[in-house]
């Protein structure tokens, strides 16, 4: 099959007019100008018209289990009040609810232009639903707990779950200790050990709020109050007295080049540690706005050479799971980011963040993960048209399979 469109974005620096992509199974066989390749490959041609074919977008941090939490969680000023609601509501979820939430989240992700996701998975439910879905995914098995008793249970659970799962081309397992305010040093180090021994990727939520910084410095504040409300003892908690990033370095987590979610509050020394460690950051722009966080350090991180990618977080803290919406938000609110940087953030940087290969570009012999964005074709620069509020995703292809098609698109 050949997909043809008014434009094709091959990577962060190459845009061609009258572009075409030739698919062969799950891979890209050829890419270039339609007039140059049409006679070389006799195949069905799908002319997408006024559209831009580009690499599929990579959502490096999302929580599909929380898809059904949209409009169910009240938006409070304090992050810990929001987290208390999530914790208490999630305890009531049954297997059917979680499966449906995951299925709905996948469809919303595909419709919004994501071909690959880094999904945080906190329960033992819904894993088969995830594994059997067509979207490409790295599934980070989440663990948390501060007590020694919980450590024994959680380490055994994670080990058992990992042994029961089989990776394939679209499904990769990984681990994620939740966050420093919810996860003991022992559990962090266990995750680091199993990640190293089994060659797994590791992610964690870090430096998300000012309250987290206070909790690590002094053991006081909103998180101490939240844990008390949840009847979680702090007897075994000894505040390390350092920033969250420095704490990860102390635990040896940064040695694994992890994917760090949010990183909303960083010092210059934190950024230096991240740059020297080779860690990646998953910035969630609209979730950042949802919680009214102050200016993110994205420009400082990029300037320091840190690999930054983009995530949606969940529908409990965002208005959609659309990566195209995320791109438009960045273009509207971060004018200092150049178009080629924005493309990198949502494509090849995401590939690096998830430690995947051969996705994030339209390139011969790479995976056929691509999307087609419908534009007005009004003469403006291509990127401006992509980021226009009227643009829409027409089609999402993962490993050569059309997984989403706009109702107005005829193929």
N, C-alpha and C positions, 0 to 999 in steps of 0.2 A: 504494500500500500504506500502511496505517496500523498503526503499532506502538503498543500500549497497555500500560501497566504501573501498578502500585500507585502509583509515584512517578516523577516526571521532574525531573532536575536540569538546568535550562536553562543556567546559568552558575554562577559561584562564589558568588552570593548569592540565587539564585532556585530554590526547590524547590516543586513543586506536587504535589498528590495527584490520583490518577486521571489521570495525564498521558498525552498522546498526541502522536505525531510523524507528520505526513503527508509521505510521500516522493513526489517527482515526478522521475523520472530520477535524476541524480546530486545533486540538491539537496533541501533541506527546503522543502516548500510551505507548511506551517503547523505550529505547535506550540502546545499549550495543554491545557486540561482536555478530556477525552474527551467529556463531555456537551455541551460548548460547540461542538465542531467535527465531531462524528460525522455530523450531517445535512448538513453543508456539502460534504463530499467523499465521494461514493459510491465506495468502494474496499474491497478485501479488508482485514479487520481481523485482525491477529495479536495476540491477548491473551497477554501474557507473564506475567500473574498477579503473584505476590509477587516483584516485581523493580523495579529502578531503571534507567530509561533515562537515560543521561547522555552528554555529549560523549566521543568516542573519546579515549583517552589518547595522549599524544605523548612518545615516547622519543627524546630529543635526542642521545643518544650511545650507540652500540652498534657492535659489530664482528661482523657475521654470518659472516664468513669463519672465525671462530674457534669457531663453534658446535660443531664436532666435537672441540674440545679439552677438553670436559667430562670430568673425571676422568682426563685424560691428563697434566695438568701438576701436578707436585708443588707443594704450597704451602709455600714457604720464608719465613723471616722477612724476608729482604732482597728488596726489589722487583727489584733488578737480577738476582738469581739466577732469579727467576720470568721476567723479561724475556729472559734468555739461553735459557731453555727454549722460550719462544714463538718466538724468532728462529730457533733451529736446527730446530725442528719445522716451522715454516711454510715453510722452504726445501724441504721434502720433499713438500709438497702438490701434487697434480696437478689438472688442470682438473675432472675428474669429482668428486673429493673436495670441491673448493671449491664447485662447483655444488650438490652435495647439502647441504653445510653451510649455504649461503645459503637453499635451499629449506626445510630443517628450521628454520632460524632464523626465517624469515618465518612459518611455521606456529605456532611457539612464541610469537612476538610477537603474532600475531592472537589466539591462544587466551588470552593474558594481558592482552588489552584494548587493545593498541596499534593505532591506526589509521594512525599516522604515525611514521616513524623517521628519525633522522639517522644514517646508516650510514657508518662509516669504511671505505673500500675501498682495500686496499693493493696488490692485484695487477691485472693486466689480464684476469684470468679471472673469469668469472661475471657480467660486466656485463649481458649480454643477459638472463640469468636474473633479475637484479634489475629491469631495465627492464620486463620483461614480467609481473612479479608484480603482484598486485592491491593490495598495501599501498601507501599513499602514502609517498614517500621523498625525502629530500634525500641524494644520494650524494656524499660528500666524497672526492675522489680524493687519496690520500695520497702524499706524497713525502718522501724523507729522504736524507741524505748530507752529509758534512762536507768532502769534497775537491773541488777545482775540476773534476777529471775527472768525478766523479759529477754535479756540477751540470750539465754539458753534456748528459749522457745523460738525467738526470731532467727537466730543463726541456723537452727535446725530446719525451720520452715523454708528459708531462702535456699539452703543447700538441697533440700528435697525437691523444691520447685524447679530449680535449675537442672537437676538430673532428669526431670520428667519432660523437659522441653527439648525439641529438636529444631535447630536453626535451618533456614532455607534461604533462597535468594531474596525473599521479601520479608523475612522475619529474623531478627537478631536479638538475642537476650543480653541484658546488661544489669547492673545493680545500682541502687541509689539509696544511701542513708539519707533520711528526710532532711534534717536540718540540725544545727548545733543545739538549738533549744529543746529538741525533742529526742535526740539520739545520743547515746553515751559514747565516750571515746572508744570503749571496747568494741562497740558495734560498728563504729566508723572503721576501726582498724581491721575488724573481721572482713568487712566489705572490701577494704583495700587488699587484704591477703587473698581473698577468693578471686578478685578481679585480676590480680597479678598471676596467680597460679593457673586460672582458667582462660587467661587472655580475654577478659571481658572489659567493656567500657564502664565507666563510673560517672555518675552525675550526683549533684546535691544542690538543694536550695541554700543560698548563702548571701549574707550582707543585704538581706531584703528590706529590713526596716531599721530605724534608729533604736527601737526597743530591743532588737536582737543584739546590737552592739552593747547596749547597757547590760543586758543579761550576761554576756560573755565577760564583760569587764568587772561587774560587781555582783552578779547573781540577783539583781533587784529589778523592779519595774513591771511592765505589763505581762511579760512572759512568766515571771514568778507568780503573778496573780492568776494567770490562765491555768498554769499547772496545778495550782492549789484548787481552783474550781473543778478541775478534772480529777481531783484526788490522786495526783501523781506526786510522790514524795521527792523532795530535793535533798534528802539526807546524803545521797551519794554524789551530789553535784558540787564540784569545786571550780568556781569561775577561773578560767585560765588567765584572765587579766590582759588579753590581747584582742586585736581586731579579729573578726571572723576569718579573714583570709590568712592572717598569721597563724590562727589556730589550725587551719587545714594544713599549713606547712608543717607545723609542729607534729601533727598526726601522721605525716607522710603522704597525705592525700594528693598534694600538688605534684608529687613525683610521678603520678600515674597520668598526668596530662588530662585531668577530668574536664567534664562539661559542667560549668557552674551557672546555675539558673539565677537570673535577676541581677545580682551585683549592683544594687541601687545606690549603695553608700560605700565609697572606696576612698582611701587615702592615697597619696602619691606613692607611698611605700607598698601599699596593697597592689597597685597597678604594676609597679616594678617587679614584685614577686610573681604576678600572673604572667608578665611578659617573659621573664627568665625561665619560668617553669614550662611554658608551652601549653598552658591551659587555655580552654576556650570559654567564652561567655555567651549564654543565651539571654538576650535582652528581649523583654516582652513589652513593647511600647504602649499598647492600649491598656494593658493590665497596670502598667506603671501610672498611667493617667487615672485609671479607675480608683486607685488608692491615694491619689493626689500626692505622690512622691515628688520630691524636688528634682532638679535637673540631673539627669543620668550622666554618667561619665563616659558615654559612648565615644565621643570625639577624643578624649584623652586615651581611652583604651586603643582605639584605632591608631592614633599617633604613636603609641608605644609599641605597636606591632602585635597586639593581642588579636587573636581570631575571634571576631564577634559575629554571631548569627542571630536569627530572630525566631521568637516563639509567640504563641497566642495565649499561653496559660489556659484557663478553662472558661466555660460559660458561666461559672460562678464569679468570675472576675473580669469578664470581657463581654462585648456586645455581639461578637460573632466569632467563629473559628476560621474565618476567611483570611488567608495570607495575602490575597489581593487587597483586602481592606487594610491590612497591616502595612502594606507597601504604600498605599495612598496616604495613610496617616503619617508615615515617616516623611513622605515627600512634602506634605503640607506643613509639618511641624518641625522638621529638622532641615532647614534650607541649606545648611552648611554641608550636607551630604550630597555629593555629586551623583548623577544618575548611574554611572558605572559602579560606584560604591554601593548604592542601593541594590543594584542587581546582584552584586557579589554577596551582600548580606543575606539575601533570601535564596541564593542558589549555592554556589561553590563553597562559600563559608559554612553553610549548613552541612554540606557533605563532610568538610573537615571536622566540624564540631561533633558529628556522629561517627566519625572514623569509618566512613564508607568510601567506596571507590567507584569510579566510572559513572557517576551521576553529577548533575549540576552544570553541565554544558551540553550543547548539541554538537556532538563530535562523532566521527566515524568509529564504529565498534564500541561506543559507549552505550549504556542502557537507554532504551527508548522510553524515557520519562520526560514528558513534555506537556505543555498546555497551549491553548490558543485563546488570546484575548481579543475580543471584538472591540474595534475602535471606530471613530467617526470618519477617519481619513480626511481630515479637514485642512491638511497642509502644515499643521504644527509639527514640531519635533516628535518623533515616535514615542519617546519616553513620556512626554507631556500628555500625549493621548492615552497612554496606558494608565497614567495616574489620574486622569479625568474621572470625576464621579460617575459619568455615564458609561464608562467602559465596563465590560463584564466578561467573565470567563465562559467561553463557549464549549470547551472540551478539555478533559484531563485524561492523559494516557500514561499508564504505568506498565513498564516492561512490555510495551507493544500492545497492550490491551486498553481499549477505550473504557474507562471506568466511570466517567461522567460525561453527559452530553446535555447541553442547554436545550430546552424544549423547542427553541426556534431554529436549532441547527438540524439540517437534513443531511444525512450521510447514506 
